[in-house]
């Protein structure tokens, strides 16, 4: 315990934040991109660019389902599962997914996806296998290469430390409202402190919400004791109790015909009049144990789990349905999950989520850099930095500059890899991690001002070149997207140019001598003159 409560909170804020800041930066960075994961996937799929968006009305969705069921019945009658993802304003293509029958000793069967234009029902043959925005979505809580359970525990601990850092930061802020309007340029570590304070305070409600709800989304993994005591550790029984529509059936191996789709759709429309569907799945088609599940779109409602209806696919009998009204605890849990994922957000709110996420990245990055910069400013010129300081500086370069560079390389890989590349999506992801690893290794040997400057220039050049690359490999360009009001593709090009401009500004700033050196030089000249 320090000599005062304020100093104790300051110490806690500094070291709790610093201990996990680089993992938090990765989580915030990938999570921020995840708010536009469907748009990133759309950008990654040139085959989708020419599809005219359709409004999800009842009649159009009925035609799409009739087509999908007929197609799947011919293509994969023996599959374990069919899934039909219906198009909407963020996912323009009709997606049909089949999962082959399970083989003994080999687990689940192979999954295959096919995409169709929902207006003409023509298959999109030039579809490319890509990780798209789902890569960033999974990365921000599964950390990709790590064991899934271990990764989520690490993310949970980092989120808890983040929550402690936020609360202690509020406690030590004596001028929290004044800090929203304070930014002093060219003042060394003081400038970084102002940037840290500004990015923290201006989006503080978002930071608290996104951190707390992130912990809540995995609360049953972190605190399984109610399940262990009430259900004797049977998580499947708990899941069944939590959602009556999660019915587990086994294939009967007795052939049976599917009920007419019209018969089932009539019941769905009676239960959900004028409600758009999100997806439909069929388990064990043409088997006596077959079920068909309808999931409604949650649209703008603060709800994460979609309303669900489960029917016997052979008799059209309703087997299970989500309750019309959730209990208080279910409503709170589901609402918090919905707030964290931001699926409810319309474009304006989604952009607000995005900018608040960027503020979170700035908050974390400025805190990392400020700590190292303060130590450097207090050191004499002839003193070498400690191992701890060098480690922090290396991690700062590797994380703050490495992740944006790895991301733009990932986007280049999407455009340049041939469609026929084996495991193409994995190659895109590999390009991301190889680039990040290269920056990490380079930062172990050099982490001075010149490294930051050169990486800023490289990031700027690559982001500026991305719209030009689109012109060369695709038919579209930024001006055409604007004329056609294709806001997703136009926004992608525009954001790339904004990032490039910011990187060039950073390069120019880093090319000039530090403010402290300029000040010392001026003082030296005045001394010589006198």
Secondary structure, 3 states (H helix, E strand, C coil): CCCCHHHHHHHHHHHHHHHHHHHHHHHHHHHHHHCCHHHHHHHHCHHHCCCCCCCCCHHHHHHHHHHHHHHHHHHCCCCCEEEEECCCCCCCCEEEEEECCCECCCECCCEEEEEECCCCCCECCCCCCCCHHHHHHHHHHHCCCCCHHHHHHHHHHHHHHHHHHHHHHHHHCCCCCHHHHCCCCCCCHHHHHHHHHHHHHHCHHHHHHHHHHHHHHCHHHHCCHHHHHHCCCCHHHHHHHHCCCCCCCCCCCCECCCCCHHHHHHHHHHHCCCCCEEEEEEECCCECCCEEEEEECCCCCCCCCCCEEEEECCCCCEEEECCCCCCHHHHHHHHHHHHHHCCCCCHHHHHHHHHHHHHHHHHHHHHHHHHHHHHHHHCCCCCCCCHHHHHHHHHHHHHHHHHHHHHHHHHHHHHHCCCCCCCHHHHHHHHHHHHHHHHHHHHHHCCCHHHHHHHHHHHHHHHHHHHHHHHHHCCCCHHHHHHCCCHHHHHHHHHHHHHHHHHHHHHHHHHCCCHHHHHHHHHHHHHHHC
